[in-house]
Amino acid sequence: MTAFTYIGAALAEIAGCFAFWAWLRLDRSPWWVAPGVASLCLFAYLLTLVDAEHAGRTYAAYGGVYIISALLWLWLAEEVRPDRWDLVGGAICLIGAAIILWGPRGSYAA
């Protein structure tokens, strides 16, 4: 369930941010802002559904998923194929996100 929630949050965040990008950088209508705001609200809500004890850990782990989603956006929406450094960086981020979210937690201090 966590993976689907993160993917949904990433899609909502990218869509919301792109709405502002379209308005401010691509000279689209200011009406793009309304669905952008709604999408960003959905993004924030979805992150609250992740089963984690601390918000900061949820957000940190989400960062890796967001990076992969942004690279997919680059490829599919902007038609720019990610290069090997994009892919290696994305893989490292996903590994880091998995460690942050699912790493064993003990009663000891790091």
C-alpha positions in Angstrom: 0.0 0.0 0.0 2.9 2.4 0.8 4.3 2.2 -2.7 0.9 3.0 -4.3 0.4 5.9 -1.9 3.9 7.3 -2.8 3.3 6.9 -6.5 -0.1 8.6 -6.2 1.5 11.4 -4.2 4.3 11.8 -6.8 1.8 12.0 -9.7 -0.3 14.6 -7.8 2.8 16.7 -6.9 4.2 16.6 -10.4 0.9 17.5 -11.9 0.4 20.3 -9.5 3.8 21.7 -10.0 3.5 21.4 -13.8 0.3 23.4 -13.7 2.2 26.3 -12.2 5.1 25.7 -14.6 2.7 25.9 -17.5 1.1 29.1 -16.2 4.4 30.9 -15.3 6.9 29.5 -17.8 4.8 28.4 -20.8 2.3 31.3 -20.9 -0.7 29.2 -20.3 -3.9 30.6 -18.8 -4.0 31.4 -15.0 -6.8 28.9 -14.9 -4.1 26.2 -14.8 -3.5 27.2 -11.1 -6.9 25.9 -9.8 -6.3 22.2 -10.7 -2.7 22.7 -9.7 -3.7 23.7 -6.2 -6.1 20.9 -6.0 -3.5 18.4 -7.1 -1.0 19.7 -4.5 -3.6 19.4 -1.8 -4.2 15.7 -2.9 -0.4 15.2 -2.8 -0.2 16.5 0.8 -3.2 14.3 1.9 -1.8 11.2 0.3 1.4 11.5 2.3 -0.6 11.4 5.5 -1.8 7.9 4.5 1.7 6.4 4.7 2.1 4.1 7.7 5.2 5.6 9.3 5.7 6.8 12.9 7.3 10.1 11.9 6.4 12.6 9.2 10.0 13.5 8.5 10.9 9.9 7.7 7.8 9.7 5.4 8.9 12.8 3.5 12.5 11.7 3.3 11.6 8.3 1.9 9.1 9.9 -0.5 11.9 11.9 -2.0 13.3 8.9 -3.8 10.0 8.0 -5.3 9.5 11.6 -6.4 12.9 11.6 -8.2 12.0 8.5 -10.1 8.6 10.0 -11.0 10.2 13.2 -12.2 12.6 11.2 -14.4 9.5 9.4 -15.9 7.9 12.7 -16.4 11.0 13.9 -18.2 10.8 10.9 -20.5 7.1 10.5 -21.1 5.8 14.1 -20.9 8.8 16.1 -22.1 10.1 13.4 -24.4 13.6 13.7 -23.1 15.1 10.3 -22.5 16.9 10.1 -19.1 20.6 9.4 -19.5 22.7 6.8 -17.6 23.5 9.4 -14.8 19.8 10.1 -14.3 19.1 6.4 -14.0 22.1 5.7 -11.7 21.1 8.7 -9.5 17.5 7.6 -9.4 18.4 4.1 -8.4 20.6 5.4 -5.6 17.8 7.6 -4.4 15.3 4.7 -4.4 17.7 2.5 -2.4 18.1 5.3 0.1 14.4 5.8 0.3 13.9 2.1 1.0 16.5 2.2 3.7 15.0 5.2 5.4 11.4 3.8 5.3 12.0 0.1 6.0 15.4 0.0 7.8 15.4 -1.8 11.1 14.9 0.5 14.0 16.2 -0.3 17.4 16.1 1.3 20.8 19.7 2.4 20.4 20.7 5.9 19.2 22.5 6.2 15.9 
